Amino acid sequence: MKKILLVAINARYTHSCLALYCLKSFARDLGHDIVIREFSINRRIDAIIADIVAEQSDAVAFSVYIWNVELIKQMLPAVQELRKKCMILLGGPEVSYNPESWLEAFPGVDCIIIGGGEAGFRRLLEENLSLREKIIRIPNPRFETMPMPYASEDLEALKNKYIYYESSRGCPFHCSYCLSSRGDQELEMKRTDTVKDELRFILSHGPQLIKFVDRTFNIRHEHYRAIWAFLLENCSGGHTKFHFEIHPSHLDEDDFAILARCPEDMFQFEIGVQSTNPETLAAVGRTGRWNEEKEAIRRLISLGTIRVHCDMIAGLPYDDMASLARTFDELYGLRPDHLQVGFLKLLPGTEMRERSEEYGNSHSQYSPYQVLENRWLSRADMRLVEKIAFLIDRLYNTRRFDLTLNALAGRYESPFNLYRDLARIRDAAGAPLTRRWETGADFLMRAAITRFPGKKSFFLDALRWDWCAGTRSHRYPDLIKPENAAGIKKSGYSFFRDMAEDSAVRYRDATFELSDLKRALFFKAESDEFRHIQMDSYSCALFLPEKKVIFYNA
């Protein structure tokens, strides 16, 4: 019996590596001691190496991805030096399309398994690690015959991490920048009954999030509808959330009828729009009509129960700054829960990488191979988009400044122009912008005063409103604390206390306990404009602990 150590170095602590569990499951019956160790890229490299060496395994296999490839390149010589008799194996997308160059660069690597990997890994173990081939190319059996990737002990070890699951492999689309577009990536589905059985088993361990990694989950009606219906019937009262990547144009009335039954926050949908420029979409092999997709996304968001994440990519062919701005404005205008402004990566093995010269692409030679410029966007353009992406992440995606950002956007020609201007202001001021609410609020207040000096009280009201709507505290931070905060609270408390009967307060259409006032926030507008726009001309608002808002005058 051999001991084989499977190593994953994930982008975050909460992530896990499905591929390793698939390998282990497919070779479980062979009797070898297969151990999985998962690390985060944020851990010190010497600590990871020490843990790997301490396992004293006969072989160590690294799963190599875009986010860990540079780290693994640093680790390989040290692991080889410290464990001279240990066989070193590599697999994963970063080594599957250029294995010869890896073997040349790292002669200490004994074997590279390319492709899906399960069949090649099993063959190596069947031969007791004695295969002579340096590159193992063995096609997998049909995906529907593959075993469940997780055992009970695996799921217990992953209690505080995302559980990744695939009900299909491959993709029906052929986006030229994606590895799933390759001709050797055939779309395969598991039987729906098998998926249900496996999900029952996973759910019995109470995971927080099951993330489906199907490239396009809603591709076959009979498959995905049955799974959605199963989850809604069996998990609606639970705490587990489910994440899917979907194509909006494939949703129809039957789908919306199913999704209308979804409890709040149970489903998360990731939608890769990438671009709304028809010429760009044609160049990269994407299909779809934006107006139809836009309406489907709008309907999903309007349900109010499904968390919607929209992606766009900067650096695609024929997307200049003007068309990029149009895509940004279209997506921003839909108000998704999360907007990701990503950047084209030229992955080894993709058509886009092979056509780099045609498109004038200049890209980083190191992972993640991000495009730095092309025929349509200069380096200065790309740097600007990076700054806008940062601001979206720090401000919009936190959902803690919704009212303030909407108020600012209404004073610009477009959302893109707002964020371009915010980037300029931040460059000029050098203002820090962390994930703390106070730094975001301070930056937005400074930006508002810089561009609209006569609207200070209005934007101060907007920031206070955002604070009241999102915080669990019943106090204002010093940055936005009203000068007469105590007086506002006292008069508001007296207003509602005087109408209380048997500790219950009934005012207009609201009923609440008098004790709720101790944990409530009292808001009083300084700006007449804010009162008229946001408060139906009332001067005060009470934010109850559950965030119900009651307008009043006191």
C-alpha positions in Angstrom: 0.0 0.0 0.0 1.3 3.5 -0.9 0.5 6.8 0.7 -0.5 9.5 -1.8 -0.8 13.1 -0.7 -3.2 15.2 -2.8 -2.5 18.9 -2.4 -4.7 21.8 -3.1 -3.8 25.5 -2.6 -7.0 27.4 -2.8 -7.7 31.1 -3.3 -9.5 31.4 0.0 -9.8 29.5 3.2 -13.5 28.9 2.6 -12.8 27.3 -0.8 -12.2 23.6 -1.4 -10.9 21.6 -4.4 -13.5 19.3 -5.9 -10.9 17.8 -8.3 -9.0 16.1 -5.4 -12.1 14.5 -4.0 -13.0 13.2 -7.5 -9.5 11.6 -7.8 -9.7 10.0 -4.3 -13.2 8.7 -4.9 -12.4 7.1 -8.2 -9.4 5.2 -6.7 -10.9 4.5 -3.3 -11.3 0.8 -3.8 -7.6 0.2 -4.6 -6.6 0.1 -1.0 -4.0 2.9 -1.0 -3.8 5.6 1.7 -5.0 8.7 -0.2 -4.8 11.9 1.9 -6.1 15.3 1.0 -4.5 18.5 2.4 -5.9 21.8 1.4 -4.2 25.2 2.0 -4.8 28.8 1.2 -2.6 30.9 -1.0 -2.5 33.4 2.0 -0.5 30.9 4.1 3.3 31.2 4.2 5.0 29.0 1.6 7.5 27.5 4.1 4.6 26.4 6.3 2.9 24.7 3.4 6.1 22.9 2.4 6.7 21.8 6.0 3.2 20.3 6.3 3.7 18.5 3.0 7.1 17.1 4.0 5.7 16.0 7.4 3.1 13.7 5.7 6.0 11.4 4.6 4.0 10.3 1.6 5.3 8.1 -1.3 3.8 10.5 -3.8 2.6 14.1 -3.7 0.2 15.4 -6.3 -0.4 19.1 -6.9 -3.6 20.4 -8.5 -2.4 23.4 -10.5 -4.7 26.3 -11.3 -4.4 29.9 -12.4 -4.5 31.2 -8.8 -1.8 28.9 -7.4 0.5 28.1 -10.3 3.2 30.7 -9.4 3.2 29.5 -5.8 3.5 25.8 -6.9 6.4 26.7 -9.2 8.2 28.1 -6.1 7.4 25.0 -4.0 8.4 22.2 -6.4 12.2 22.5 -6.0 12.0 22.6 -2.2 9.6 19.7 -2.0 11.9 17.7 -4.3 15.0 18.6 -2.2 13.4 17.7 1.1 11.7 14.5 -0.1 14.1 13.0 -2.6 12.4 9.6 -2.8 8.9 11.1 -3.0 7.2 10.9 -6.4 5.9 14.3 -7.6 2.8 14.4 -9.7 1.0 17.4 -11.4 -2.5 17.8 -12.8 -5.0 20.5 -13.5 -5.7 23.0 -16.3 -2.4 24.9 -15.9 -0.4 21.8 -16.9 -2.8 20.0 -19.2 -2.0 22.0 -22.3 1.7 22.4 -22.1 3.0 19.4 -20.1 6.3 19.1 -22.1 7.3 22.6 -21.1 6.6 21.8 -17.4 8.7 18.7 -17.5 11.5 20.6 -19.1 11.3 23.4 -16.6 11.0 21.1 -13.6 12.9 17.9 -14.2 12.1 16.7 -10.7 8.5 16.2 -11.7 7.9 12.5 -12.3 4.5 12.6 -14.0 1.8 14.9 -15.3 -1.8 13.7 -15.6 -3.7 15.7 -18.2 -7.4 16.1 -18.9 -10.1 15.1 -16.4 -7.6 13.1 -14.5 -9.6 10.4 -12.7 -8.8 7.5 -15.1 -5.1 8.5 -15.4 -4.7 8.8 -11.6 -6.4 5.4 -11.1 -4.1 3.8 -13.7 -1.0 5.1 -11.9 -2.2 3.7 -8.6 -3.1 0.4 -10.2 0.5 0.2 -11.3 1.7 1.0 -7.8 3.2 4.3 -9.0 5.5 2.5 -11.4 4.2 3.8 -14.8 7.0 4.7 -17.2 5.1 7.4 -19.0 5.9 11.0 -18.0 2.7 12.3 -19.5 -0.5 10.3 -18.8 -3.3 10.7 -21.3 -6.1 8.4 -20.4 -9.7 9.5 -21.2 -12.3 9.2 -18.4 -15.3 7.0 -18.6 -18.7 8.6 -19.2 -19.3 11.2 -16.6 -22.7 9.7 -15.6 -20.8 6.6 -14.4 -18.4 8.5 -12.1 -18.8 7.9 -8.4 -19.9 10.4 -5.8 -16.9 12.5 -5.0 -17.4 12.9 -1.2 -17.4 10.4 1.7 -18.9 11.3 5.1 -15.5 12.0 6.5 -14.8 14.5 3.6 -18.0 16.4 4.3 -17.3 16.6 8.0 -13.8 18.0 7.3 -15.4 20.6 5.0 -18.0 21.8 7.5 -16.9 25.4 7.4 -16.1 25.5 3.7 -18.0 25.7 0.4 -19.0 22.4 -1.0 -18.4 22.2 -4.8 -20.5 19.9 -6.8 -21.0 19.2 -10.6 -24.1 17.8 -12.2 -22.5 18.2 -15.6 -19.1 18.6 -17.2 -18.2 20.6 -20.3 -20.1 23.4 -21.9 -22.4 23.7 -24.9 -20.9 27.1 -25.7 -17.5 27.9 -27.3 -16.3 31.2 -25.8 -12.8 31.5 -27.2 -11.3 32.7 -23.9 -12.5 29.7 -21.9 -10.9 26.3 -21.5 -14.4 24.7 -21.6 -14.7 25.9 -25.2 -12.2 23.3 -26.4 -13.3 20.5 -28.6 -12.2 17.9 -26.1 -14.6 19.3 -23.5 -17.8 17.4 -24.4 -20.9 18.3 -22.5 -21.9 15.4 -20.2 -24.7 15.2 -17.6 -25.2 13.0 -14.6 -28.6 11.3 -14.4 -31.0 13.5 -12.5 -31.9 10.8 -10.0 -28.2 10.3 -9.3 -27.8 14.1 -8.6 -30.7 14.0 -6.2 -29.3 11.0 -4.3 -25.9 12.7 -4.0 -27.4 16.0 -2.9 -29.4 14.2 -0.2 -26.2 12.7 1.1 -24.4 16.1 1.0 -27.3 17.9 2.6 -27.4 15.4 5.5 -24.1 16.9 6.6 -25.6 20.5 6.8 -23.3 22.5 4.5 -23.6 26.3 4.4 -23.2 26.6 0.7 -23.3 24.1 -2.2 -21.7 25.7 -5.3 -22.6 24.0 -8.6 -19.6 24.3 -10.9 -21.6 23.4 -14.0 -20.4 25.9 -16.7 -24.1 26.6 -17.7 -26.5 24.9 -15.2 -29.7 25.7 -17.0 -28.9 24.1 -20.3 -31.4 21.2 -20.4 -34.9 21.8 -19.0 -35.6 18.3 -17.8 -32.3 18.2 -15.9 -32.1 21.6 -14.1 -35.8 22.0 -13.4 -36.0 18.7 -11.7 -33.0 19.7 -9.5 -34.4 23.1 -8.7 -37.8 21.5 -7.8 -36.0 18.9 -5.6 -34.1 21.6 -3.7 -37.2 23.7 -3.2 -39.2 20.8 -1.9 -36.5 19.5 0.4 -34.5 22.5 1.5 -36.8 25.5 1.7 -36.7 25.5 5.5 -33.0 24.9 5.9 -30.0 27.1 6.0 -28.1 25.8 3.0 -27.6 28.1 0.1 -27.1 27.0 -3.6 -25.0 28.8 -6.2 -25.5 28.3 -9.9 -24.0 29.8 -13.1 -26.8 30.3 -15.6 -27.5 31.7 -19.0 -30.4 34.2 -18.7 -31.8 33.8 -22.3 -32.5 30.1 -21.5 -35.0 31.0 -18.8 -38.7 30.9 -19.8 -42.1 31.2 -18.0 -41.9 27.7 -16.6 -38.6 28.6 -15.0 -39.9 31.8 -13.5 -42.9 29.9 -12.1 -40.5 27.6 -10.3 -38.2 30.4 -9.1 -41.1 32.4 -7.8 -41.4 29.8 -5.0 -37.7 30.3 -3.9 -37.2 31.5 -0.3 -35.1 34.6 0.1 -31.4 34.0 -0.3 -31.6 30.3 -0.9 -30.5 30.5 -4.6 -27.5 32.6 -5.9 -27.2 33.1 -9.7 -24.0 34.1 -11.4 -24.5 35.5 -14.9 -21.6 36.1 -17.2 -22.8 38.8 -19.6 -19.2 39.8 -20.4 -20.1 42.3 -23.1 -23.2 43.8 -24.7 -21.3 44.7 -27.9 -22.6 42.4 -30.7 -19.3 42.5 -32.6 -17.4 41.5 -29.5 -19.8 38.6 -28.7 -19.5 37.3 -32.3 -15.7 37.5 -32.1 -15.4 35.4 -29.0 -18.1 32.9 -30.0 -20.8 33.9 -27.6 -24.5 33.6 -28.4 -27.5 35.4 -27.2 -29.5 38.6 -27.7 -28.8 41.2 -25.1 -32.4 42.7 -24.9 -33.8 39.2 -24.1 -31.0 38.6 -21.6 -31.5 42.0 -20.0 -35.3 41.4 -19.5 -34.6 38.0 -17.9 -32.0 39.4 -15.5 -34.4 42.3 -14.7 -37.1 39.7 -13.8 -34.8 37.7 -11.7 -33.7 40.8 -9.7 -37.4 41.9 -9.4 -38.2 38.6 -7.6 -36.3 40.0 -4.7 -35.4 36.6 -3.3 -32.5 35.4 -5.6 -29.1 36.9 -5.2 -27.9 37.9 -8.7 -24.2 38.3 -9.6 -23.4 39.8 -13.0 -20.0 39.7 -14.7 -18.4 41.7 -17.4 -14.9 41.4 -19.0 -12.6 44.2 -20.0 -10.1 43.5 -22.8 -12.2 41.5 -25.2 -11.8 42.1 -29.0 -13.6 45.1 -30.5 -14.6 46.4 -27.0 -13.3 49.9 -26.9 -13.8 52.3 -23.9 -17.2 53.5 -25.3 -18.6 50.0 -25.7 -17.2 48.9 -22.4 -18.9 51.9 -20.8 -22.2 50.9 -22.4 -21.9 47.4 -21.0 -21.1 48.8 -17.5 -24.0 51.2 -17.6 -26.4 48.5 -18.8 -25.4 46.1 -16.0 -25.2 48.8 -13.3 -28.7 50.0 -14.3 -30.1 46.6 -13.5 -28.9 46.9 -9.9 -27.6 43.3 -9.4 -26.6 42.3 -5.9 -23.0 42.0 -7.1 -21.3 43.5 -10.2 -17.9 42.1 -11.1 -15.7 44.0 -13.6 -13.2 41.4 -14.6 -10.3 41.3 -17.0 -9.5 39.0 -19.9 -7.1 36.3 -19.0 -5.2 34.6 -21.9 -5.3 31.0 -20.6 -2.9 28.5 -22.1 -4.8 26.2 -24.4 -7.5 28.7 -25.4 -8.3 30.0 -28.9 -8.0 33.6 -27.5 -4.4 33.0 -26.5 -3.6 31.5 -29.9 -5.0 34.6 -31.6 -3.2 37.1 -29.4 -1.2 38.6 -32.2 -4.2 39.2 -34.4 -5.9 41.2 -31.6 -2.8 43.0 -30.6 -2.9 41.6 -27.1 -0.1 42.3 -24.6 -0.5 40.2 -21.5 1.3 39.4 -18.3 3.7 36.4 -18.7 2.8 35.3 -15.2 -0.5 33.9 -13.9 -3.3 35.0 -14.3 -2.0 36.1 -17.8 -4.2 39.3 -17.7 -4.4 41.4 -20.9 -2.5 44.7 -20.4 -3.6 46.3 -23.7 -4.9 45.4 -27.1 -6.0 47.1 -30.4 -9.0 48.8 -28.7 -7.8 49.6 -25.1 -4.5 51.2 -24.2 -2.6 50.5 -21.0 -3.9 53.7 -19.6 -7.5 52.6 -20.4 -6.9 49.3 -18.7 -5.5 51.0 -15.6 -8.6 53.2 -15.5 -10.9 50.2 -15.7 -8.9 48.5 -12.9 -9.5 51.6 -10.7 -13.2 51.5 -11.5 -13.4 47.8 -10.7 -11.7 48.5 -7.3 -14.3 51.2 -6.5 -17.2 48.9 -7.5 -15.8 46.2 -5.2 -15.2 48.6 -2.3 -18.4 50.7 -2.7 -21.2 49.2 -4.8 -20.7 45.5 -3.9 -20.8 46.1 -0.2 -24.4 47.4 -0.6 -23.8 49.7 2.3 -23.9 53.0 0.3 -26.9 52.3 -2.1 -28.7 55.6 -1.5 -25.6 57.7 -1.6 -24.3 56.1 -4.8 -27.7 56.4 -6.5 -27.9 60.1 -5.5 -24.4 60.7 -6.9 -25.1 58.7 -10.1 -28.2 60.9 -10.7 -25.9 63.9 -11.1 -23.8 62.3 -13.8 -24.6 61.5 -17.4 -24.1 57.8 -16.7 -22.9 55.4 -13.9 -19.6 54.9 -15.8 -18.9 58.6 -15.8 -19.6 58.7 -12.0 -17.0 55.9 -11.3 -14.5 57.4 -13.8 -14.8 60.7 -11.8 -14.5 58.9 -8.5 -11.3 57.3 -9.7 -9.9 60.7 -10.6 -10.9 62.1 -7.2 -9.2 59.2 -5.5 -6.1 59.6 -7.5 -5.9 63.2 -6.6 -6.6 62.8 -2.9 -4.7 59.5 -2.4 -7.6 58.6 0.0 -7.4 55.2 1.7 -10.4 53.0 0.9 -10.6 49.8 3.0 -13.6 47.6 3.6 -14.5 49.6 6.8 -17.7 51.5 6.4 -16.1 54.7 7.7 -13.4 54.9 5.0 -16.0 54.4 2.2 -18.3 57.0 3.8 -15.4 59.5 4.2 -14.4 59.0 0.6 -17.9 59.5 -0.8 -18.5 62.6 1.4 -15.2 64.1 0.2 -16.1 63.3 -3.4 -19.6 64.8 -3.0 -18.2 68.0 -1.5 -15.5 68.3 -4.2 -18.0 68.1 -7.1 -21.2 69.4 -5.4 -20.1 71.8 -2.6 -23.6 73.2 -2.1 -25.0 69.8 -1.4 -23.1 68.8 1.7 -26.2 68.5 4.0 -28.0 66.4 1.3 -25.2 63.9 1.0 -24.7 63.8 4.7 -28.3 62.9 5.0 -27.8 60.2 2.4 -24.9 58.6 4.2 -26.7 58.7 7.5 -29.7 57.0 5.8 -27.4 54.3 4.4 -25.9 53.8 7.9 -29.3 53.5 9.5 -30.6 51.1 6.8 -27.6 48.7 7.1 -26.2 48.7 10.6 -27.0 46.6 13.6 -25.8 49.4 15.9 -28.2 51.9 17.4 -25.5 54.6 17.4 -24.0 56.8 14.6 -20.3 56.7 14.0 -18.5 60.0 14.7 -18.0 60.7 11.0 -21.7 61.3 10.4 -23.0 61.8 13.9 -25.6 64.7 14.0 -24.6 67.5 16.3 -27.9 67.1 18.2 -28.0 63.3 18.1 -29.1 63.0 21.7 -31.9 65.6 21.2 -33.1 63.9 18.1 -33.3 60.6 19.9 -34.9 62.1 23.0 -37.7 63.9 21.1 -38.4 60.8 18.9 -38.5 58.6 22.0 -41.0 60.9 23.6 -43.1 61.1 20.5 -43.7 57.3 20.4 -43.7 56.8 24.1 -46.6 59.1 24.6 -48.8 57.0 22.3 -47.9 53.7 23.8 -50.6 51.5 25.3 -49.6 48.5 27.5 -46.0 48.8 26.1 -47.2 48.5 22.5 -46.9 51.5 20.1 -49.4 51.8 17.3 -48.6 54.5 14.7 -50.1 54.6 11.2 -49.8 51.1 9.9 -47.0 50.0 12.3 -47.2 48.2 15.6 -44.1 47.6 17.7 -42.9 47.3 21.3 -41.9 50.3 23.3 -38.7 48.4 24.2 -37.8 48.4 20.5 -37.0 52.1 20.8 -33.9 51.4 22.9 -32.4 49.5 19.9 -33.7 51.8 17.2 -32.0 54.6 15.3 -33.6 58.0 15.0 -33.0 60.0 11.9 -33.7 63.7 11.2 -33.0 65.2 7.8 -31.0 68.4 7.5 -31.8 68.9 3.9 -35.2 69.9 2.5 -34.3 68.3 -0.8 -33.6 65.0 1.0 -36.9 65.1 2.9 -38.9 65.7 -0.3 -37.1 63.0 -2.3 -36.6 60.3 0.2 -39.1 60.9 3.1 -42.3 62.0 1.5 -41.7 65.5 3.1 -41.6 64.1 6.7 -38.7 65.4 8.7 -37.9 62.3 10.8 -37.6 58.6 10.4 -37.5 55.7 12.9 -35.4 52.7 12.0 -36.6 49.8 14.1 -34.2 46.9 14.8 -35.7 44.7 12.0 -35.1 47.8 9.7 -38.8 48.7 9.3 -38.8 52.5 8.6 -41.5 54.8 10.1 -41.8 58.4 9.0 -42.9 61.0 11.6 -42.6 64.7 12.5 -41.4 65.7 15.9 
